């Protein structure tokens, strides 16, 4: 086989593996928790992309170290990483459950012709709650949680199956530039998949909340319960 074709095939495979890897349930639960706080499409895309960037940076740095030193990914890190991920997901789940009651819906006639679901800090907003369309919502701005979702992605990149699908294969690549290309392509696949997933999740939440605010809150609580269950399972598996 032509070496160039083989190398392009390896990069395409890495991107496909990254795309599929991103759509693991613990990854989706973590990002959905952030999206549920304000399912605006632009904000959701940023959450998905920032998670993907955090994950990709972690894999790129860890893989770069392995390529530079010739070391193998230590198996003893897997259990510790899984336990940390479990604790984070569990905490995000509790956070989502607690925050669900503060979700508030502005209907189209109240908010510039379009429905707008977001999280209010503090007490639950009552039926008479109003504010101008252009008023700032410091508690709702996407950048407030941008660092948080990036850090969660970073942690996911160092735990779970990342070592199997990215870090183990890269140690088998002899040429450094191809190994780095493999890691970058993997990261592109991860980031693209999670950005698309976050947009789909936001659309689903907006559709449900547009019919009933209570449904929006139920979805947020359901996401939280799923996060608690999956986080507890990860911790239990790591300790087993």
N, C-alpha and C positions, 0 to 999 in steps of 0.2 A: 504493500500500500504506500502511496505517496506520503512522505513525512508531513508535508503541509496539510494534507487532508486529514491525517491522523491527529495532528495537533488541533486543527479546527474542530474535529469531532470531540476531542477531549474537552475543549472549552464549551462547546454546545452542551455536552453532557453535564458539565459542572453547573451551567445555568439552569438546566432542566432539574437537576437534583436540588439546587437552591430553591427553585420555585415550589417544588413538592415539599421540601423540608419546611418551608415557611408555614405551610397549611396544616401543621400538627395542632392538635386540639389545645395544648397548653399555650402555644403561641397565639392562637386565635382568641382564646379566653382573655389573655392579658391585654391585647390590643382592643378587643371589644369593650372591656371595662372602661378604658379611656374614651373610646368613641361614644359610649352610652351617656357620658356626662354632657356632651354637646354634639349631636349627630349632624352637624352641618357638613356638607360635602368637602369643602375646602379644609376644614379642621380635621376631618376624618382622614383625608389624604395625607395631611401633614403627620398625623399620629402614626399611620401605617408606614410612611417613608422614614420617619425618625426611628421607629422600632427597627426597621430593616437596616438603617445605617448603623445603629448601635450594634446589632447582631453582626453585620458585615465587618465592622472595625475589629470586634473581638476575634472573629475567625481569622481575619487578615493578620493581625498582630501575632496571635498564637501560631498560626501556620508559618508566618515569616520566621519566627524563632526556631521552629522545627526545621525549616529549610536551611537556615543559617548554621545550625548546630549539628544537624543530622540525628537529633534525638527522636524518639517515638513518643506519641501521646500517652502519658502515664494513666493506666486504668484506675489507679486509686483516686484520681481526681473526679471520676464519674459520679461516685456516690455522694461526695461532698457537694458537687455542683447541682445534682438532682435535689438534694435536701434544701439547698439555698433557693433554687427555683420554686420548689414546693411551698416554702415559707412565703416567698414574694407573691405567688399566685393566691395563696390563702388570704394574705393580707389585702390584696387587691379585691378579692371577693367580698370580704367584710366591708371594705371601703365602699364598694358598689351598693351593697345592701343598705348601708347607713345613708348613703347619698340619694337613694332612689326617691325618698319622700320629698326631697327638695327640688326635684325636676318640675319645671313649670312650662306651660305651653302658651305661646302667644298666637292666637288665631289670625288668619289673613286680614280680617277687618281691623285688627288691633295693631298690626305690625307691618305696614307698608305693602300689603297685598300678598304676603306669603306667610305660611305657618312657620313658627320658629320655636324649637324646643331647646331649652338649655337648663343649666343647673344654677340655682340661687344658693348663695351661702347663707348660713344662719337659719332663721325660722322659715317654715314653709310659707310661700307667698299665698295670700288669700285671693279670693275671686276678684277683688277690686284692684289687684296689683297692676300698675301700669308704669311704663316709662317710655320716653321718646324712642323712635326707631334708631336714631343716630347716637343715642346715649351710650357711653362706654359701659361695658360690663367687666370690671376688673376681675371678678371671680370666675368669669366664663372664658376669658381669652385663652386661645389654644396654647400660646407660648408658656402659660403658667405651668402646664403639665408636660411641656416638650422635653425638658431634661429628664423627667421621671420615666417617660416611655422609652427614651433613648437608653437610660440605664437598665431598664428591664430587658431591652433587646440585647444590650451588652452582656448581661448575665446569661440570657438564653444562649448567646453565641459561645459561651464557655462551658455549657452544660448540656445534658441530654444527649441527643443523637448527633450533634454537630461534629463531635470527634470522629464518629463513624463515617458520616457522609462527606466530610470535608477534610478533617485533619489527618485521618489515617491514609486516605488515598494520596494526599499531597506528599507524604513522606516516601511514597513509592516513585515519585517523579524525579528523574535524575537532573534535568535542566532547571536551574533556579527560575529563569524567566517564565518558563512554562508553568512551574508550580505557582508563582505569583499570579499569573494569568488565570489559572484554575481557581484560585481563591477569590480574585476579583469577579470573575464570571459567576461564581457561586453567590457572591454578595449581590450582584445585579439581579439574579433570579429571585433571591430572598426578598429584596426590597420591592421589586415589581409585584410579586405575588401578594405581599402584605398590604401594599398600597391599594391594589385592586380589591382585596378582601375588605379592607376598612371602608372603602366606598360602598360596597355592596351591603355591609352591615349598617352603615349610616342610612342608606336608602330604605332598608327594611324597617329600621326604627322610626324613621320619619313617617313612613306610610302608616304604621301602627298607631303612632302618637297622634297623627292627623285625624284619626277617627275618634280617639279617646285618650285623654291624658293618663287615665288610670292604666290603660294598656301600655303606654310608654313606661310608667313606673313598674308595672308587672314585669316587663321585659328586662328592665334594669335590675330588678330584684332577682329574676331568674338567672341572669348572667352572674350576679354575685353568688348565688347558691351554687351554680356550676363551678365557679372559681374556687369556692371553699372546698367542695368535694374533690376537685381535681388536684388542688394544692395539697390536701390531706393525703390523697393517694400517692402523690410524688414523695412526700416525706416518709410515708409508711414503706414505700418501695425502697427508698434509699437506706432506711434503717434495717430492712429485712436481710 
